[in-house]
Amino acid sequence: MAGLTGTSVKNTYKDLLTIAGPIANQGIESSVKQIFDGEGVGSPVWLSTNLLQVGTDSSSATLSVYGNMTVTSNLQSDSFISASYYSFKTPSGPVAGFSYNSSTGRIRAEIDFETKASVVFLGTSQNLTVNASTGAFQKDDGTKGNITLEDTSVKLQKGSTDLLEVKEDGTIKFQNINSYPSSSSAGDIVLKDGNLEIYQ
């Protein structure tokens, strides 16, 4: 980083930043002030004691960016970011991202979403989880219901109990029980002691 040691003001004043306004020597205040260089050329940045504005001074947000923003690392937030539309820029150009529908109160994803982990849909009393590593779609921890996509079959489970398995070779495997269910109705199918039975 270049320093100003050994230089004179007349040779370096253009490189100095200032927030000087109509009244001299006020410094940073509660209202935003535009940042200029020493020659009076304005920047797209405004600064106050508690705000950093980028692009304009007409916002009350802590940080407002008007125009395109490029993030080369991680973008994180501990609170809700209010905006009506987000887009992403790829090497081939910008693509659609997320939009907010004020009439439904929902955020819509305009492009495909990929993750190497899990996606959890939060419910009032229970959650639904799609797990990419296990190929499972489950209710809470899976003890209340679980659909697992195997390499050669699809399983319907409750916890570790296989209720039904449909295999790619055309076979269907039912849960084998040792006693009849306490409640049943006509058309119900059970596999009891290895025998497939239909209630009438």
LOGUZA-983718 format. One record per residue: y, z, x of N, C-alpha, C, O in turn. Coordinates in nm, 2 decimals, always signed. Example, Ala and Ser with C-alpha at 12.3 -4.5 7.8 and 13.67 -1.06 7.14 Angstrom:
BEGIN
     n_y     n_z     n_x    ca_y    ca_z    ca_x     c_y     c_z     c_x     o_y     o_z     o_x
   -0.57   +0.78   +1.32   -0.45   +0.78   +1.23   -0.33   +0.78   +1.32   -0.33   +0.85   +1.42
   -0.22   +0.71   +1.28   -0.11   +0.71   +1.37   +0.00   +0.79   +1.29   +0.11   +0.80   +1.34
end
This chain:
BEGIN
     n_y     n_z     n_x    ca_y    ca_z    ca_x     c_y     c_z     c_x     o_y     o_z     o_x
   -0.12   +0.00   +0.08   +0.00   +0.00   +0.00   +0.12   +0.00   +0.09   +0.14   +0.08   +0.18
   +0.22   -0.09   +0.06   +0.34   -0.10   +0.14   +0.43   +0.02   +0.10   +0.44   +0.05   -0.01
   +0.50   +0.07   +0.21   +0.59   +0.18   +0.19   +0.73   +0.14   +0.21   +0.76   +0.02   +0.25
   +0.83   +0.23   +0.19   +0.97   +0.20   +0.21   +1.02   +0.27   +0.33   +1.15   +0.27   +0.35
   +0.94   +0.33   +0.41   +0.98   +0.40   +0.53   +1.05   +0.30   +0.62   +0.99   +0.20   +0.66
   +1.17   +0.34   +0.67   +1.24   +0.25   +0.77   +1.31   +0.14   +0.71   +1.36   +0.05   +0.78
   +1.32   +0.13   +0.58   +1.39   +0.01   +0.51   +1.52   +0.06   +0.45   +1.54   +0.18   +0.43
   +1.60   -0.03   +0.42   +1.73   +0.01   +0.36   +1.73   -0.03   +0.22   +1.65   -0.11   +0.17
   +1.82   +0.04   +0.14   +1.82   +0.01   -0.01   +1.85   -0.13   -0.04   +1.79   -0.19   -0.13
   +1.95   -0.19   +0.04   +1.99   -0.33   +0.01   +1.87   -0.43   +0.03   +1.88   -0.54   -0.03
   +1.77   -0.39   +0.11   +1.66   -0.49   +0.13   +1.54   -0.46   +0.05   +1.44   -0.53   +0.05
   +1.55   -0.35   -0.03   +1.43   -0.31   -0.11   +1.45   -0.28   -0.26   +1.36   -0.24   -0.33
   +1.58   -0.28   -0.30   +1.61   -0.23   -0.43   +1.54   -0.31   -0.54   +1.52   -0.26   -0.65
   +1.51   -0.44   -0.52   +1.44   -0.52   -0.62   +1.30   -0.47   -0.65   +1.24   -0.49   -0.75
   +1.24   -0.40   -0.55   +1.10   -0.35   -0.56   +1.10   -0.21   -0.62   +0.99   -0.16   -0.64
   +1.21   -0.15   -0.65   +1.21   -0.02   -0.72   +1.21   -0.03   -0.87   +1.27   -0.12   -0.92
   +1.14   +0.06   -0.93   +1.13   +0.06   -1.08   +1.23   +0.16   -1.13   +1.25   +0.27   -1.07
   +1.29   +0.13   -1.25   +1.38   +0.22   -1.31   +1.38   +0.22   -1.46   +1.34   +0.12   -1.52
   +1.42   +0.33   -1.52   +1.43   +0.33   -1.67   +1.57   +0.36   -1.70   +1.60   +0.40   -1.81
   +1.66   +0.32   -1.61   +1.81   +0.34   -1.64   +1.85   +0.27   -1.76   +1.82   +0.15   -1.78
   +1.93   +0.34   -1.85   +1.98   +0.28   -1.97   +2.13   +0.28   -1.97   +2.19   +0.28   -1.87
   +2.19   +0.27   -2.09   +2.34   +0.26   -2.10   +2.40   +0.38   -2.04   +2.51   +0.38   -1.98
   +2.34   +0.50   -2.05   +2.39   +0.63   -1.99   +2.31   +0.66   -1.87   +2.19   +0.67   -1.87
   +2.38   +0.67   -1.76   +2.31   +0.69   -1.63   +2.25   +0.83   -1.62   +2.31   +0.93   -1.68
   +2.15   +0.84   -1.53   +2.09   +0.97   -1.49   +2.03   +1.06   -1.60   +2.04   +1.18   -1.60
   +1.98   +0.99   -1.70   +1.91   +1.06   -1.81   +1.76   +1.09   -1.78   +1.70   +1.19   -1.83
   +1.70   +1.00   -1.71   +1.56   +1.02   -1.68   +1.47   +0.99   -1.80   +1.52   +0.92   -1.89
   +1.35   +1.03   -1.79   +1.25   +1.01   -1.90   +1.29   +1.10   -2.02   +1.31   +1.22   -2.00
   +1.29   +1.04   -2.14   +1.32   +1.12   -2.26   +1.22   +1.11   -2.36   +1.12   +1.04   -2.34
   +1.24   +1.17   -2.48   +1.14   +1.16   -2.59   +1.13   +1.03   -2.65   +1.02   +0.99   -2.70
   +1.24   +0.95   -2.65   +1.23   +0.81   -2.70   +1.20   +0.72   -2.58   +1.24   +0.74   -2.47
   +1.12   +0.61   -2.62   +1.08   +0.52   -2.51   +1.19   +0.44   -2.45   +1.29   +0.40   -2.51
   +1.18   +0.42   -2.32   +1.27   +0.34   -2.24   +1.19   +0.23   -2.17   +1.09   +0.25   -2.12
   +1.25   +0.11   -2.17   +1.19   +0.00   -2.10   +1.20   +0.02   -1.95   +1.30   +0.07   -1.90
   +1.09   -0.02   -1.88   +1.09   -0.01   -1.73   +1.14   -0.15   -1.67   +1.09   -0.25   -1.71
   +1.24   -0.14   -1.58   +1.30   -0.25   -1.52   +1.27   -0.24   -1.37   +1.24   -0.14   -1.31
   +1.29   -0.36   -1.30   +1.30   -0.35   -1.15   +1.44   -0.32   -1.11   +1.53   -0.32   -1.19
   +1.46   -0.31   -0.98   +1.59   -0.28   -0.93   +1.70   -0.39   -0.95   +1.82   -0.36   -0.94
   +1.65   -0.51   -0.99   +1.75   -0.62   -1.02   +1.78   -0.63   -1.17   +1.86   -0.71   -1.21
   +1.71   -0.54   -1.25   +1.74   -0.55   -1.39   +1.65   -0.64   -1.47   +1.67   -0.66   -1.59
   +1.54   -0.68   -1.41   +1.44   -0.77   -1.48   +1.35   -0.67   -1.56   +1.28   -0.59   -1.50
   +1.34   -0.69   -1.69   +1.26   -0.60   -1.77   +1.11   -0.63   -1.77   +1.07   -0.75   -1.75
   +1.03   -0.53   -1.78   +0.89   -0.54   -1.78   +0.84   -0.52   -1.92   +0.92   -0.48   -2.01
   +0.71   -0.55   -1.95   +0.66   -0.53   -2.09   +0.61   -0.39   -2.11   +0.53   -0.37   -2.20
   +0.66   -0.29   -2.04   +0.62   -0.16   -2.05   +0.74   -0.06   -2.08   +0.84   -0.07   -2.02
   +0.71   +0.02   -2.18   +0.81   +0.12   -2.22   +0.75   +0.26   -2.19   +0.62   +0.28   -2.20
   +0.83   +0.36   -2.16   +0.78   +0.49   -2.12   +0.87   +0.60   -2.18   +0.99   +0.59   -2.19
   +0.80   +0.71   -2.22   +0.87   +0.83   -2.27   +0.80   +0.95   -2.22   +0.70   +0.94   -2.14
   +0.84   +1.07   -2.27   +0.77   +1.19   -2.22   +0.63   +1.20   -2.28   +0.55   +1.28   -2.22
   +0.60   +1.13   -2.38   +0.46   +1.14   -2.44   +0.40   +1.01   -2.48   +0.30   +1.00   -2.55
   +0.47   +0.89   -2.45   +0.42   +0.76   -2.50   +0.42   +0.66   -2.38   +0.51   +0.67   -2.30
   +0.33   +0.58   -2.39   +0.32   +0.46   -2.30   +0.30   +0.34   -2.39   +0.19   +0.32   -2.44
   +0.40   +0.26   -2.40   +0.40   +0.14   -2.48   +0.38   +0.01   -2.40   +0.45   +0.00   -2.30
   +0.29   -0.08   -2.44   +0.27   -0.20   -2.37   +0.30   -0.32   -2.46   +0.23   -0.33   -2.57
   +0.39   -0.40   -2.43   +0.42   -0.52   -2.51   +0.54   -0.50   -2.61   +0.61   -0.60   -2.63
   +0.57   -0.38   -2.66   +0.68   -0.36   -2.75   +0.71   -0.21   -2.75   +0.62   -0.13   -2.71
   +0.82   -0.18   -2.81   +0.86   -0.04   -2.82   +0.85   +0.01   -2.97   +0.89   +0.12   -3.00
   +0.80   -0.08   -3.06   +0.80   -0.05   -3.20   +0.66   +0.00   -3.25   +0.61   -0.05   -3.34
   +0.62   +0.11   -3.19   +0.49   +0.17   -3.24   +0.49   +0.32   -3.20   +0.56   +0.36   -3.11
   +0.43   +0.40   -3.28   +0.42   +0.54   -3.26   +0.29   +0.58   -3.19   +0.26   +0.70   -3.17
   +0.20   +0.49   -3.16   +0.07   +0.52   -3.10   +0.10   +0.56   -2.96   +0.19   +0.53   -2.89
   +0.00   +0.65   -2.91   +0.01   +0.69   -2.77   +0.01   +0.58   -2.67   +0.08   +0.58   -2.57
   -0.08   +0.48   -2.70   -0.08   +0.36   -2.61   -0.10   +0.24   -2.71   -0.21   +0.24   -2.78
   -0.01   +0.15   -2.71   -0.02   +0.03   -2.79   -0.02   -0.09   -2.70   +0.06   -0.10   -2.62
   -0.12   -0.18   -2.72   -0.12   -0.30   -2.65   -0.11   -0.42   -2.75   -0.19   -0.43   -2.84
   +0.00   -0.49   -2.73   +0.03   -0.61   -2.82   +0.00   -0.73   -2.74   +0.07   -0.77   -2.65
   -0.11   -0.80   -2.79   -0.15   -0.92   -2.71   -0.29   -0.90   -2.67   -0.36   -0.81   -2.72
   -0.34   -0.98   -2.57   -0.48   -0.97   -2.52   -0.49   -0.86   -2.42   -0.39   -0.83   -2.34
   -0.60   -0.79   -2.42   -0.63   -0.68   -2.32   -0.77   -0.71   -2.25   -0.86   -0.74   -2.32
   -0.77   -0.71   -2.12   -0.89   -0.73   -2.05   -0.94   -0.60   -1.99   -0.86   -0.53   -1.92
   -1.06   -0.56   -2.02   -1.12   -0.44   -1.96   -1.23   -0.48   -1.87   -1.33   -0.54   -1.91
   -1.22   -0.44   -1.74   -1.32   -0.49   -1.64   -1.43   -0.38   -1.62   -1.53   -0.41   -1.55
   -1.41   -0.26   -1.67   -1.51   -0.16   -1.66   -1.54   -0.11   -1.80   -1.57   -0.19   -1.89
   -1.54   +0.02   -1.82   -1.58   +0.08   -1.95   -1.46   +0.11   -2.04   -1.35   +0.15   -1.98
   -1.47   +0.09   -2.17   -1.36   +0.13   -2.26   -1.42   +0.24   -2.35   -1.51   +0.21   -2.43
   -1.36   +0.36   -2.34   -1.41   +0.47   -2.41   -1.30   +0.53   -2.50   -1.19   +0.53   -2.47
   -1.35   +0.59   -2.61   -1.25   +0.66   -2.70   -1.32   +0.78   -2.76   -1.44   +0.77   -2.80
   -1.25   +0.89   -2.77   -1.31   +1.01   -2.83   -1.26   +1.02   -2.98   -1.29   +1.12   -3.05
   -1.18   +0.93   -3.02   -1.12   +0.93   -3.15   -1.13   +0.79   -3.21   -1.16   +0.69   -3.14
   -1.10   +0.77   -3.34   -1.11   +0.65   -3.41   -0.99   +0.56   -3.36   -0.88   +0.60   -3.36
   -1.02   +0.43   -3.33   -0.92   +0.34   -3.29   -0.89   +0.25   -3.42   -0.97   +0.19   -3.47
   -0.76   +0.26   -3.46   -0.72   +0.19   -3.58   -0.67   +0.05   -3.55   -0.58   +0.03   -3.47
   -0.74   -0.05   -3.60   -0.70   -0.19   -3.59   -0.77   -0.27   -3.70   -0.87   -0.22   -3.75
   -0.72   -0.38   -3.73   -0.78   -0.46   -3.83   -0.88   -0.56   -3.78   -0.97   -0.61   -3.85
   -0.87   -0.59   -3.65   -0.96   -0.69   -3.59   -0.98   -0.68   -3.44   -0.88   -0.65   -3.37
   -1.10   -0.69   -3.39   -1.13   -0.69   -3.25   -1.20   -0.82   -3.21   -1.29   -0.86   -3.28
   -1.17   -0.87   -3.09   -1.24   -0.99   -3.05   -1.28   -0.97   -2.90   -1.22   -0.88   -2.83
   -1.37   -1.05   -2.85   -1.42   -1.04   -2.72   -1.40   -1.17   -2.65   -1.41   -1.28   -2.71
   -1.37   -1.16   -2.52   -1.35   -1.28   -2.44   -1.47   -1.30   -2.35   -1.51   -1.21   -2.27
   -1.53   -1.42   -2.35   -1.64   -1.45   -2.27   -1.60   -1.56   -2.17   -1.49   -1.61   -2.18
   -1.68   -1.59   -2.07   -1.65   -1.70   -1.97   -1.61   -1.83   -2.04   -1.54   -1.91   -1.99
   -1.67   -1.85   -2.16   -1.64   -1.98   -2.23   -1.52   -1.97   -2.33   -1.49   -2.06   -2.40
   -1.46   -1.85   -2.34   -1.35   -1.83   -2.43   -1.37   -1.71   -2.52   -1.48   -1.65   -2.52
   -1.27   -1.68   -2.60   -1.28   -1.57   -2.69   -1.37   -1.60   -2.81   -1.39   -1.71   -2.85
   -1.44   -1.49   -2.85   -1.53   -1.51   -2.97   -1.50   -1.40   -3.07   -1.43   -1.30   -3.03
   -1.54   -1.42   -3.19   -1.51   -1.32   -3.29   -1.58   -1.19   -3.26   -1.69   -1.19   -3.20
   -1.53   -1.08   -3.31   -1.59   -0.95   -3.28   -1.61   -0.87   -3.41   -1.70   -0.89   -3.48
   -1.52   -0.77   -3.43   -1.53   -0.69   -3.55   -1.41   -0.70   -3.64   -1.30   -0.72   -3.59
   -1.43   -0.69   -3.77   -1.31   -0.69   -3.86   -1.33   -0.58   -3.96   -1.44   -0.54   -3.99
   -1.22   -0.53   -4.01   -1.22   -0.42   -4.11   -1.19   -0.47   -4.24   -1.08   -0.54   -4.26
   -1.27   -0.44   -4.34   -1.25   -0.48   -4.48   -1.19   -0.36   -4.55   -1.26   -0.26   -4.58
   -1.06   -0.36   -4.58   -0.99   -0.25   -4.65   -1.04   -0.22   -4.79   -1.04   -0.11   -4.84
   -1.09   -0.33   -4.86   -1.13   -0.31   -5.00   -1.27   -0.24   -5.00   -1.29   -0.17   -5.10
   -1.35   -0.26   -4.90   -1.48   -0.19   -4.90   -1.49   -0.07   -4.81   -1.58   +0.01   -4.82
   -1.39   -0.06   -4.72   -1.39   +0.05   -4.62   -1.50   +0.03   -4.51   -1.54   +0.13   -4.46
   -1.54   -0.09   -4.49   -1.64   -0.12   -4.39   -1.59   -0.20   -4.27   -1.50   -0.28   -4.29
   -1.66   -0.19   -4.16   -1.64   -0.27   -4.04   -1.75   -0.37   -4.04   -1.87   -0.34   -4.04
   -1.71   -0.50   -4.02   -1.81   -0.61   -4.02   -1.82   -0.66   -3.88   -1.72   -0.69   -3.82
   -1.94   -0.68   -3.83   -1.97   -0.74   -3.70   -1.98   -0.89   -3.72   -2.06   -0.94   -3.80
   -1.89   -0.97   -3.65   -1.89   -1.11   -3.67   -1.99   -1.18   -3.57   -2.01   -1.30   -3.58
   -2.04   -1.11   -3.48   -2.13   -1.17   -3.38   -2.26   -1.08   -3.37   -2.26   -0.97   -3.42
   -2.36   -1.13   -3.30   -2.48   -1.06   -3.28   -2.46   -0.93   -3.19   -2.37   -0.93   -3.11
   -2.53   -0.83   -3.23   -2.52   -0.70   -3.16   -2.65   -0.67   -3.08   -2.76   -0.68   -3.14
   -2.64   -0.64   -2.95   -2.76   -0.61   -2.87   -2.75   -0.47   -2.81   -2.64   -0.43   -2.77
   -2.87   -0.41   -2.80   -2.87   -0.28   -2.73   -3.01   -0.26   -2.67   -3.11   -0.31   -2.73
   -3.02   -0.19   -2.56   -3.15   -0.16   -2.50   -3.19   -0.02   -2.54   -3.30   +0.03   -2.50
   -3.12   +0.05   -2.62   -3.15   +0.18   -2.67   -3.18   +0.18   -2.82   -3.23   +0.09   -2.87
   -3.13   +0.29   -2.89   -3.15   +0.30   -3.03   -3.02   +0.29   -3.11   -2.91   +0.31   -3.05
   -3.03   +0.25   -3.23   -2.92   +0.24   -3.33   -2.95   +0.34   -3.44   -3.06   +0.33   -3.50
   -2.86   +0.44   -3.46   -2.88   +0.54   -3.56   -2.79   +0.52   -3.68   -2.67   +0.51   -3.65
   -2.84   +0.51   -3.80   -2.76   +0.50   -3.92   -2.75   +0.64   -3.98   -2.85   +0.69   -4.03
   -2.64   +0.70   -3.97   -2.62   +0.84   -4.02   -2.62   +0.85   -4.17   -2.54   +0.78   -4.23
   -2.70   +0.94   -4.22   -2.71   +0.96   -4.36   -2.65   +1.10   -4.40   -2.63   +1.18   -4.31
   -2.64   +1.13   -4.53   -2.59   +1.26   -4.57   -2.69   +1.37   -4.53   -2.64   +1.48   -4.48
   -2.82   +1.35   -4.55   -2.91   +1.46   -4.52   -3.02   +1.41   -4.42   -3.10   +1.49   -4.37
   -3.02   +1.28   -4.40   -3.12   +1.23   -4.30   -3.07   +1.10   -4.24   -2.99   +1.03   -4.30
   -3.13   +1.06   -4.13   -3.08   +0.94   -4.06   -3.19   +0.84   -4.05   -3.31   +0.87   -4.06
   -3.15   +0.71   -4.03   -3.24   +0.60   -4.01   -3.22   +0.55   -3.87   -3.11   +0.53   -3.83
   -3.33   +0.54   -3.79   -3.32   +0.50   -3.65   -3.40   +0.37   -3.62   -3.51   +0.36   -3.66
   -3.33   +0.27   -3.56   -3.40   +0.16   -3.51   -3.41   +0.17   -3.36   -3.31   +0.17   -3.29
   -3.54   +0.18   -3.31   -3.56   +0.21   -3.17   -3.61   +0.08   -3.10   -3.72   +0.03   -3.13
   -3.53   +0.03   -3.00   -3.56   -0.10   -2.94   -3.68   -0.08   -2.84   -3.76   -0.18   -2.83
   -3.70   +0.03   -2.78   -3.80   +0.05   -2.68   -3.94   +0.07   -2.74   -4.04   +0.03   -2.69
   -3.94   +0.13   -2.86   -4.07   +0.16   -2.93   -4.10   +0.06   -3.04   -4.21   +0.05   -3.09
   -4.00   -0.02   -3.08   -4.02   -0.12   -3.19   -4.04   -0.05   -3.32   -4.10   -0.10   -3.41
   -3.97   +0.07   -3.34   -3.99   +0.15   -3.46   -3.87   +0.16   -3.54   -3.75   +0.16   -3.49
   -3.88   +0.16   -3.67   -3.78   +0.18   -3.77   -3.82   +0.31   -3.84   -3.92   +0.31   -3.92
   -3.75   +0.42   -3.82   -3.80   +0.54   -3.88   -3.69   +0.63   -3.95   -3.57   +0.61   -3.92
   -3.74   +0.71   -4.03   -3.65   +0.81   -4.10   -3.66   +0.94   -4.03   -3.76   +1.00   -4.01
   -3.54   +0.99   -3.99   -3.52   +1.11   -3.90   -3.61   +1.09   -3.78   -3.60   +0.99   -3.70
   -3.70   +1.19   -3.75   -3.79   +1.18   -3.63   -3.92   +1.10   -3.66   -4.00   +1.10   -3.57
   -3.93   +1.04   -3.77   -4.05   +0.96   -3.80   -4.15   +1.04   -3.89   -4.24   +0.97   -3.94
   -4.14   +1.17   -3.90   -4.23   +1.24   -3.99   -4.21   +1.22   -4.14   -4.30   +1.25   -4.22
   -4.10   +1.15   -4.17   -4.08   +1.12   -4.31   -4.10   +0.97   -4.34   -4.07   +0.92   -4.45
   -4.15   +0.90   -4.24   -4.17   +0.76   -4.26   -4.14   +0.68   -4.14   -4.03   +0.71   -4.07
   -4.22   +0.58   -4.10   -4.20   +0.51   -3.98   -4.27   +0.37   -3.99   -4.39   +0.37   -4.02
   -4.20   +0.27   -3.96   -4.25   +0.13   -3.95   -4.25   +0.09   -3.80   -4.14   +0.09   -3.74
   -4.37   +0.06   -3.75   -4.38   +0.03   -3.61   -4.42   -0.12   -3.59   -4.52   -0.16   -3.65
   -4.35   -0.20   -3.51   -4.39   -0.33   -3.49   -4.47   -0.34   -3.35   -4.41   -0.33   -3.25
   -4.60   -0.35   -3.36   -4.68   -0.36   -3.25   -4.69   -0.50   -3.20   -4.63   -0.59   -3.26
   -4.76   -0.53   -3.09   -4.77   -0.67   -3.04   -4.86   -0.75   -3.13   -4.83   -0.87   -3.14
   -4.96   -0.69   -3.19   -5.05   -0.77   -3.27   -5.06   -0.72   -3.42   -5.15   -0.77   -3.49
   -4.98   -0.63   -3.45   -4.99   -0.57   -3.59   -4.86   -0.50   -3.63   -4.77   -0.48   -3.54
   -4.85   -0.47   -3.75   -4.74   -0.39   -3.81   -4.80   -0.27   -3.87   -4.89   -0.27   -3.95
   -4.75   -0.15   -3.83   -4.80   -0.02   -3.88   -4.70   +0.05   -3.97   -4.58   +0.05   -3.94
   -4.75   +0.11   -4.08   -4.67   +0.20   -4.16   -4.73   +0.34   -4.14   -4.85   +0.36   -4.16
   -4.64   +0.43   -4.09   -4.69   +0.56   -4.05   -4.60   +0.67   -4.12   -4.49   +0.65   -4.16
   -4.66   +0.79   -4.12   -4.59   +0.91   -4.15   -4.62   +1.01   -4.04   -4.73   +1.07   -4.04
   -4.52   +1.03   -3.95   -4.55   +1.11   -3.83   -4.65   +1.03   -3.74   -4.63   +0.91   -3.71
   -4.76   +1.09   -3.70   -4.86   +1.03   -3.62   -4.97   +0.97   -3.70   -5.07   +0.91   -3.65
   -4.97   +0.98   -3.84   -5.07   +0.93   -3.93   -5.05   +0.79   -3.96   -4.94   +0.75   -4.02
   -5.15   +0.70   -3.93   -5.14   +0.56   -3.97   -5.18   +0.55   -4.12   -5.29   +0.57   -4.15
   -5.08   +0.51   -4.20   -5.11   +0.49   -4.35   -5.16   +0.35   -4.37   -5.25   +0.34   -4.46
   -5.11   +0.25   -4.30   -5.15   +0.12   -4.33   -5.12   +0.03   -4.20   -5.01   +0.05   -4.14
   -5.21   -0.06   -4.17   -5.19   -0.14   -4.05   -5.23   -0.29   -4.09   -5.34   -0.31   -4.14
   -5.14   -0.38   -4.07   -5.17   -0.52   -4.10   -5.17   -0.59   -3.97   -5.08   -0.59   -3.89
   -5.29   -0.65   -3.94   -5.31   -0.72   -3.81   -5.30   -0.87   -3.82   -5.31   -0.93   -3.93
   -5.27   -0.93   -3.70   -5.24   -1.07   -3.70   -5.37   -1.15   -3.72   -5.36   -1.27   -3.75
   -5.49   -1.09   -3.71   -5.61   -1.16   -3.73   -5.65   -1.17   -3.88   -5.75   -1.22   -3.92
   -5.56   -1.11   -3.97   -5.58   -1.12   -4.11   -5.64   -1.00   -4.17   -5.65   -0.99   -4.30
   -5.68   -0.90   -4.09   -5.74   -0.78   -4.15   -5.63   -0.67   -4.18   -5.52   -0.67   -4.12
   -5.66   -0.59   -4.27   -5.58   -0.48   -4.32   -5.65   -0.35   -4.30   -5.77   -0.34   -4.35
   -5.60   -0.25   -4.24   -5.66   -0.12   -4.22   -5.59   -0.02   -4.30   -5.47   +0.01   -4.28
   -5.66   +0.05   -4.39   -5.61   +0.15   -4.47   -5.64   +0.29   -4.41   -5.72   +0.30   -4.33
   -5.56   +0.39   -4.45   -5.59   +0.52   -4.41   -5.72   +0.57   -4.48   -5.73   +0.56   -4.60
   -5.81   +0.62   -4.41   -5.94   +0.67   -4.46   -5.92   +0.82   -4.51   -5.88   +0.90   -4.43
   -5.96   +0.85   -4.63   -5.94   +0.98   -4.68   -6.08   +1.04   -4.72   -6.18   +0.96   -4.74
   -6.09   +1.17   -4.72   -6.22   +1.23   -4.75   -6.23   +1.29   -4.90   -6.34   +1.32   -4.94
   -6.12   +1.30   -4.96   -6.12   +1.35   -5.10   -6.01   +1.27   -5.18   -5.91   +1.22   -5.12
   -6.04   +1.26   -5.31   -5.95   +1.18   -5.39   -5.81   +1.24   -5.40   -5.80   +1.36   -5.40
   -5.70   +1.16   -5.42   -5.57   +1.22   -5.44   -5.56   +1.29   -5.57   -5.63   +1.26   -5.66
   -5.47   +1.39   -5.57   -5.46   +1.48   -5.69   -5.40   +1.40   -5.81   -5.42   +1.43   -5.92
   -5.32   +1.30   -5.77   -5.26   +1.22   -5.88   -5.28   +1.07   -5.85   -5.25   +1.03   -5.73
   -5.32   +0.99   -5.94   -5.34   +0.85   -5.92   -5.33   +0.78   -6.06   -5.33   +0.84   -6.16
   -5.31   +0.65   -6.05   -5.29   +0.57   -6.17   -5.37   +0.44   -6.16   -5.41   +0.40   -6.05
   -5.39   +0.37   -6.27   -5.46   +0.24   -6.27   -5.40   +0.14   -6.17   -5.28   +0.12   -6.17
   -5.49   +0.08   -6.09   -5.44   -0.01   -5.99   -5.42   +0.04   -5.85   -5.41   -0.03   -5.75
   -5.43   +0.18   -5.84   -5.41   +0.24   -5.70   -5.54   +0.20   -5.62   -5.65   +0.20   -5.67
   -5.52   +0.18   -5.49   -5.63   +0.14   -5.40   -5.64   +0.26   -5.30   -5.54   +0.30   -5.24
   -5.76   +0.31   -5.28   -5.78   +0.41   -5.18   -5.91   +0.37   -5.09   -6.00   +0.30   -5.14
   -5.91   +0.42   -4.97   -6.02   +0.40   -4.88   -6.08   +0.54   -4.86   -6.03   +0.62   -4.78
   -6.19   +0.57   -4.94   -6.25   +0.71   -4.93   -6.38   +0.70   -4.87   -6.47   +0.63   -4.91
   -6.40   +0.77   -4.76   -6.52   +0.78   -4.68   -6.57   +0.64   -4.65   -6.69   +0.61   -4.65
   -6.48   +0.55   -4.61   -6.52   +0.41   -4.57   -6.53   +0.31   -4.69   -6.56   +0.20   -4.66
   -6.52   +0.36   -4.81   -6.54   +0.27   -4.93   -6.40   +0.24   -4.99   -6.33   +0.33   -5.02
   -6.38   +0.11   -5.01   -6.25   +0.07   -5.08   -6.27   +0.08   -5.23   -6.35   +0.01   -5.28
   -6.18   +0.16   -5.29   -6.19   +0.18   -5.44   -6.06   +0.15   -5.51   -5.95   +0.18   -5.45
   -6.07   +0.10   -5.63   -5.95   +0.07   -5.71   -5.96   +0.15   -5.84   -6.06   +0.15   -5.91
   -5.86   +0.23   -5.87   -5.86   +0.31   -5.99   -5.83   +0.22   -6.11   -5.76   +0.12   -6.11
   -5.90   +0.25   -6.22   -5.89   +0.17   -6.34   -5.84   +0.27   -6.46   -5.82   +0.22   -6.57
end
